[in-house]
Amino acid sequence: MNVYFFVQFKGTDLEQCQWLRFNERTPAGPLSYGAFEDVLGAAEGHHLVVFAPSTDVNLAIIDLKAKSHRQMIAAVPYMLEEELSEDVENLHFALSTIDKKEGKQLVGVVSGELIVKLYTAITAHSYLSAAVVPQTLSIPYASDTWSLFIRDEATTLRTGEYQGYGIDTINLDEILPVETAAYRQQHDRDVDLVEYDFRVDPKHKDTLMDEERAAAAESEALALIGRYWLDHQNMLNLLQGVYQIKTQMPGTLKQWMIAASLMVVSLLLFLTNMAISNHQLSTQSQQLGEAMNSIYTEIFHDEPANEAAVAMRKKIIGLQGSQGGPVTPFLHFVAASGKIILNDRESRIVRMSYNNKQMNIDIETTAFDKLEALQQQIGSDTIIVDLKAVTNNKGKINGRLVLAEVKH
């Protein structure tokens, strides 16, 4: 069963939040209140969806074609610079392609300080998936209509599939007539307006009945946008670029770490044998031998019967043979990637795995350009290399190189 936690927050300090738990499409339990950290702990191990207030996210549609998502992100701030009141250096930009052929892109703009706070808090926990989405795009919408989502303090006006903005509810009676009049003048007809009004009657303010009504209204409002998100999960996620969060399916971590340990041993074995056979690292042979003995003891919890490199080679070949996996692609990938990665002193291998004739190498480095450079250097006429799952963890860039044989 999929469990979702839908969260809203007020204010950039993230101290005032409310959330609903859904079991599949059904709310499970009442609306909860607390700080952002409270819901993050409760939601750990499940799906987390945070709705960013409409007043905190600006949406724009631009025409932009580029070879890569990275190039588009670099260009967007300067395309929108004149339309934004804040310095682009203090903002975070997220992209979603509307029409690839025409080059139409949806851009979400949010405070850089806010996205850092959200990212830092979320990455302190583990989830099946995590998303921060604009509330504007979570309001139910039908073609050729406007949707008005009204709450006691804040209102969202959605004027199109990718358009809308937030309004302080106290100013709604002044702003809405101006907007509808402009629509009437442009289209020569009145706009079809669908209202979702969750305000509590002000006559009952500060009463117990009012508090109960307010909680019920807030719960109903959050359930409405939660269900809409479930039906439109491809909407813009603000956690992109260096703030992209890589999630991991449960139950695989232990197996993956075992495989990663074997791959690291394999890589060190290959480099050691290459160094000795070519006599290119003769001055380091003693240090390498000591390192190999230490690694062998740590991994296999035993002393090598003879030379550590030979003993490890036999164990790895035996392990691969027992899994029925082909040895040739494995060694080919190690030969192509090992020396290149280890020669880059600003990059290190975090994890490795080999399955179905593919090798996954998780790299930690100092810049995204380093990952792209490694991808290009390792790739050849016989090996294709894909770069996936790039994240930024407190200034450390992590990415996965996926090596596969070129099919002829």
N, C-alpha and C positions, 0 to 999 in steps of 0.2 A: 504494500500500500504506500502510495506517495503522500508524504506529509509536507505541507507548505506553511510557512509563516509569512504573512503579509504585514508589513510594518510601515507606519507613517511617523514622521517626527516634526516637531515645531522648534524652530530656532537652530542655529548652527552649533550650539553647545551639545546637542544630542541628549539633553537631560530629560526632555519631555517627549515620550513616545507612546504610541498605542499600537496594539497588534492583535491579529486574529490567527488562530491555528485552523487550517483546513485539512481534513482527511479526504484526499482526492478533491472533490468539488463541494464538500459539505463542511460548514463551520463546526468545529469541535470545541465547545466551551465558550464562555463569555469573552467580551472584549477585555484585554489586559492593558494595564498602564504601568509605566516605569521608565527607567533610563535605557539608552540604546544597549548598553552592556548587559542589561537584564534579559532582553529578548535574544541577544546573540547567544547567550548561554543556553537558553531554553530551546533554541532552534538548532543547536549543534547536531550534525549528523543528518539533517533534513534539508529541504529546499528553502532558501531565504530570498524573499523579494522585498526590496525597499522602494517605496514610492517617494521620489523627491518632490517637494512642494512645487506647484506651478509657478509660484513667485520666485523660486530659486533657479529655474531652468529656462533659458531662452532657446527657442526653436527657430531655425532658418532653413530655407531650401536654396541651394546654390547649384550652378552648372560647373562641373569640374571633372575632367578626365585626367587620369594619371596612371602610371604603370603599376604602382603599388599603393596600398593603404597608408604606408609610412610617408610617401610623397604627398598624398592628399592632406594628411594631418599637418604636415609642415606648411602647406600653402593656405589652409583654411583661415588661420588667425589673421593673416594680412588681407584676405578677401573681405572679412567682416569687421576689420578694425574700425572703420568709420561709423559703423552702425552700433558699436558697443561703447558704453559710457566708461567702462573700466579698462585699464591697461591689459592688453592681451597676454602679457607675461604672467598675470595673476589669475588667468582663466584656464580651464580644462575644456578641450573640445573632443566630442565623440561623433562618429560618423556612421551612417547607415545608407547603403545605396538603394535609391528608389527605382532608378532606371539605368542599368549599366550601359546600354547602348547609347542613350542620350546624354549620359554623364550627370544625371540628376542625383544630388546627394542631400540627405537630411542631416542637419547638424544640430547637436545639443550642446549648449554652452552653460557651464556651471563654474562656480567659484573654485579655484584651485585649492584653496585652504579647506573647503568643505569636502572635496573629493578625497583629499589626503586623510582627513579625519575618518571618513567612512571606510576607506580602503584599509587604513591601519587597524581600525577596530575589527573589521570583518576578517582580515587575514590572521588575527590572533586565534581564530577558531577554524573548525573544519566542517564543510557542508557538501552535500551532494551537488548543489549548484548555488550560485549567489549572483544576484543582479540588482542594480540600482537603475530604476527606470523613471522617466518623467511622468508625473501624475497626469499631466495634460493628455498624454497619449493613452492613458488608462481609463478615460471617461468614455462610456458607450457612445458610439457615433454611427450615423447612417448617412449615406451619400445625399448631398444637397440639403442638409439640415445643419443647424447649430445645436450643440449640447451645452446646457448650463448646469453646472454642478455646484450647488449652493450649500454652504455650511455657515455656522454662526460667525466665524471670523474670516474665513477665506473662501473665495469663489473661483472656479475655473470655467472659462469660456472656451470651448473647443469649436473652432470655425471651419475646420477641414480635416482631412485625413491626417495631415502632418502639421496643422496650424492650430494655434490657441495660446492662451496666456492666463496668468493669475491676476485676480483683482481682490483688493480688500473689500469684504462684503459691505462695509459701511459706505463705500463709494459706488456700489452697484447701480443704484437708482440714477446716478448721474452719467455713468459710462455706458450702460446698456442702450438707452435711447439714442445716444450718438452713434453707436455702432450699427444698430438696426436701421437708422435713417440713412447712413452711408450705404448700406447694402441695398436699400430700397431705391436709392438714386442710381446706383450702378446697374441693378438688375431689373428695374422697373416692376418690382413686386416685393411683397413682404417676405422676410426670411421665415422658414419653418423652424421654430424654436422648441426644442424638447428640454423640459426642466426636470432636474432631480434636486428637490428642495429638502434638505435635512436640517433646517433650522428648527429650534425649539421656540414655542410661543413665548415672547418676552414678558407676557403678563404673569408668568409663573416663575420668574427668576428667583434664585436663591431658596427654592423650596425643595424638599426631598423628592416630590413628584417630578420637578424639573430635572433634577440630577438623574433620575431613572430614565426619563424621556431622552435626555441628552446622551446618555450611554447607549440607549437603544438606537438612537439616530446615528451616532458615530459608528456603531457596529454594523448597521445596515449599509451605511455609506462605504465602509471599508470592504464589506462583503461584495458590494456591487462592482467595485473596481478590481477586486481580487478575481472574481469570476471572469471579468472581461480580459484580464491578463492571461488567465488560463486558456482562453480561446484565441489569443493573439500573442503567443510567446516569442514571436520573432521581432517584437518591437525594439526600439533603440535601447541598448544597454550602455549606461554611462561609464561602466568599468571597462575601459579600453586602453590600448597602448601600454604604457608602463604600469597602469593600474588594472590590467586584465588579471583576473583571478583564475588560476588553473585548479580545477577540482579533480578529485580522485575517487573512483568507485570503491566502496567498502569491500573488505575481504581480500583485496589483491596486494596490499602493501607488503605483507610478509613474504609472499612468493616473489614479488618484484625485487625485494632487497636481497634475497638469496641469489636470484639471477644476476643482479647487479654486482654482487661480490665476485661471482665467477667471472664475469666479463672484465672487471678491473684486474683480477689476477691474470686473465688471458692476455690482456693488453701489456701488462708489465712483463709477462713471460716472453712475448714476442719481441718487445723492445730490448730486453736483456740478451736474448739469443742473437738478435741482429747486431747488437753492439759487439758481442764477443766474436761472432763469426766474421765480421768485417774489420775487426781490430781498429774501429774508429773511436771507441770510447775506452781504450785500454787503461787510461789513468783513473777511470771511475769503476773499473771492474770489481775491485775489492769492496767499494761502497755498495755497488749493486748486489753483490753476493750476500752481504750482510742484510741488506734490505729484503732480498728474496727469502732468506731464512726467517726473518722476522714476520714477513707476510704469510709465509707457509704456516708457521706456528699459530698465528692469529686466526687464520681462516679454517685450517683443518685440525686445530687443537692437538697437534702431534709434531714431533721432530722429524725432519726429512731423513729417509734412510741413507741417501747419498746427496749429491748436489741438488739444492732446492729447486733450481730451474727444471732439471730433468724430472724430479718427483712431481712437480706441479703439472708439467706437460702431460705426464701419464694420467694423472687424476682428471684433468680437464677433458682429455680425449675419451677417457672412460665414461665420464658423466655425459658427454655429448652423444657418445655411441649408445648409451642406455636410453636416451630420449628419442632415438631414431632420427635425430636431426642431421642434415647434411653438414659436413665439416668444411667443405671447400668454400662456400660463400662466407662463412664465419671468419675463417682465416684471411680471406680476401679483404673483408671489411676492416679487420684489425690492421692488416698491412697498410691499407690505404689511409686510415684515419689516425692511427696511434701516434706516429712521429710528428705529424702536422699539429695535432692538438697539444702534445707535450712541449713542442718548441715554442708555443705561444705562452709566454710566462704570465700573461694577464688572464688566462683562461684555465679552468680546471674541470675535470670530469667529476660529476656528482654521482651519476648512476648510469648503468648500462644494462641492456637486456637484448636477447636474441631469440626470435621466434618467427616461424613461417617465412624463413629466408629474408628476414628484415632485422636490422640492428638499430636499436634506439639508444642514442647517446645523449644524456642530459648534461648540459654545459652551464657552468657559472662563470661569468666574465664581467668586464667593466663597461661595455658599451654594445649597443645593438649592432653597430658596424662590425664588431668582432665576430658575431655570430654569422653575419652574411659573408664575411671573408672566409671563415672556416668552411661554410657551405660550398663556396666556389672552389676552394683549394682541394677539397676532398672529392668533389664531383669529377667524373671522367667519362670516357666513352663507354665504360662498362659498369659504372656505378652512378645511380641517380640519388641526389640528396635533397630531401625536403626539410624546411625549417618550420617547426610548429611550436605552439604553446609558449610564446614569449611572454615573460612576466618581469616585473620590477619589484624586488623585495628589498626595501630600504637601501636603494642605490645599487644593488647587485642585480645584474641582468641575467636571467635564466632562460634557456631555450632548449628545445629538443631537436637534434639532428636525426632524421630517419633515413637510413641507408638501405637501398634495395638494388638488385641487379637490373641492368637495362635489358628489357626483353627485345630480342631481335626477331 
